[in-house]
Amino acid sequence: LELPQKQPSKVKNQKVAMIYEGKCDICEHGDNHWGHVLQKCKECSVLVHEACYGLEQSKGGKGGTKRLDWVCRACELKHLQPDGKRASRCVLCSVSGGVHAMHPIYDKEGPD
């Protein structure tokens, strides 16, 4: 599975003086917990810390740099789903519905 190339966004990452309400979907801690910055998917609104999700970590003061154009991997790959919707079932854990932070699974051996 090859990830699609991202098109340059018209919205630049902006330093936003705000803290997101809510918790990281992975570690369940809030924004700026131990200095970790939450990012919010612009399509599904899932919240994840950059460090928890494997994103390049932003710099900045309290709350860090919010990437207003950020899209999570599940939303980024939803065009590959037969119904065109975001995947909601995880093959690695017991999550079977809702919006959760998810990573794609890669098969190094190909389709066979």
Phi, psi and omega per residue, in radians:
L1 nan 2.179 -3.139
E2 -1.864 2.241 3.138
L3 -1.238 2.442 3.118
P4 -1.197 2.597 3.085
Q5 -1.264 2.343 3.120
K6 -1.345 2.406 3.051
Q7 -1.410 2.525 3.097
P8 -1.021 2.339 -3.105
S9 -1.488 2.561 3.077
K10 -1.397 -0.373 3.113
V11 -1.659 2.139 3.141
K12 -1.485 2.705 3.008
N13 -1.039 2.340 -3.091
Q14 -2.153 2.503 3.000
K15 -1.358 1.981 -3.099
V16 -1.992 2.234 -3.141
A17 -1.428 1.318 -3.140
M18 -2.731 2.782 3.025
I19 -2.073 2.268 3.099
Y20 -1.250 2.378 3.000
E21 -1.386 2.578 -3.127
G22 1.919 -3.112 -3.058
K23 -2.216 2.728 3.056
C24 -1.088 2.338 -3.126
D25 -1.204 -0.262 -3.097
I26 -1.690 -0.938 -3.064
C27 -1.769 -0.194 3.121
E28 1.131 0.501 3.025
H29 -1.914 2.758 -3.082
G30 -1.404 3.133 3.117
D31 -1.096 2.425 3.095
N32 1.218 0.277 3.052
H33 -1.176 2.070 -3.060
W34 0.940 0.533 3.098
G35 1.448 0.082 -3.130
H36 -1.454 2.335 -3.033
V37 -1.652 2.276 3.040
L38 -1.466 2.447 2.973
Q39 -2.057 2.618 -3.085
K40 -2.148 2.200 3.124
C41 -1.135 2.274 -3.098
K42 -1.276 -0.239 -3.136
E43 -1.725 -0.756 -3.067
C44 -1.992 -0.153 3.110
S45 1.216 0.261 3.063
V46 -1.113 2.457 3.127
L47 -1.872 2.289 3.082
V48 -2.500 2.533 2.976
H49 -1.273 2.511 3.103
E50 -0.967 -0.791 -3.105
A51 -1.151 -0.676 -3.129
C52 -1.178 -0.595 -3.028
Y53 -1.693 -0.088 3.117
G54 1.421 0.480 3.095
L55 -1.572 2.711 3.015
E56 -1.063 2.298 -3.053
Q57 -1.454 2.322 -3.117
S58 -1.436 2.844 3.096
K59 -1.881 2.865 3.077
G60 2.401 3.108 -3.118
G61 -1.375 -2.649 -3.095
K62 -0.994 2.141 -3.118
G63 1.619 -0.346 3.101
G64 1.106 -2.842 3.138
T65 -1.593 2.113 3.102
K66 -1.523 2.238 3.130
R67 -1.609 1.632 -3.035
L68 -1.154 -0.295 -3.134
D69 -1.845 0.220 -3.066
W70 -1.261 2.403 3.100
V71 -2.210 2.271 -3.135
C72 -1.187 2.903 -3.069
R73 -1.164 -0.613 3.130
A74 -1.135 -0.727 3.105
C75 -1.247 -0.604 3.126
E76 -1.090 -0.550 -3.062
L77 -1.812 0.129 -3.055
K78 -1.124 -0.386 3.105
H79 -1.147 -0.277 3.115
L80 -1.484 -0.207 3.124
Q81 -1.331 2.507 3.141
P82 -0.989 -0.620 -3.123
D83 -1.655 -0.012 3.126
G84 1.292 0.184 -3.135
K85 -1.785 2.811 3.115
R86 -1.131 2.361 3.086
A87 -1.082 2.489 3.134
S88 -2.210 -0.078 3.138
R89 -1.898 2.261 3.125
C90 -1.688 2.309 3.127
V91 -1.480 -0.141 -3.112
L92 -1.755 -0.363 -3.095
C93 -2.399 -3.001 -3.062
S94 -1.525 0.097 3.141
V95 -1.209 2.191 -3.097
S96 -2.239 0.123 3.127
G97 -2.924 2.921 3.116
G98 1.504 -3.010 -3.132
V99 -1.842 2.062 -3.128
H100 -2.412 2.739 3.076
A101 -1.173 2.161 -3.104
M102 -2.368 2.602 3.086
H103 -2.008 2.573 3.087
P104 -1.249 2.636 3.080
I105 -1.798 2.324 -3.093
Y106 -1.917 2.423 3.054
D107 -1.831 1.912 -3.085
K108 -1.301 -0.228 -3.079
E109 -1.661 -0.072 3.130
G110 1.660 -3.048 -3.018
P111 -1.243 -0.340 -3.093
D112 -1.469 nan nan
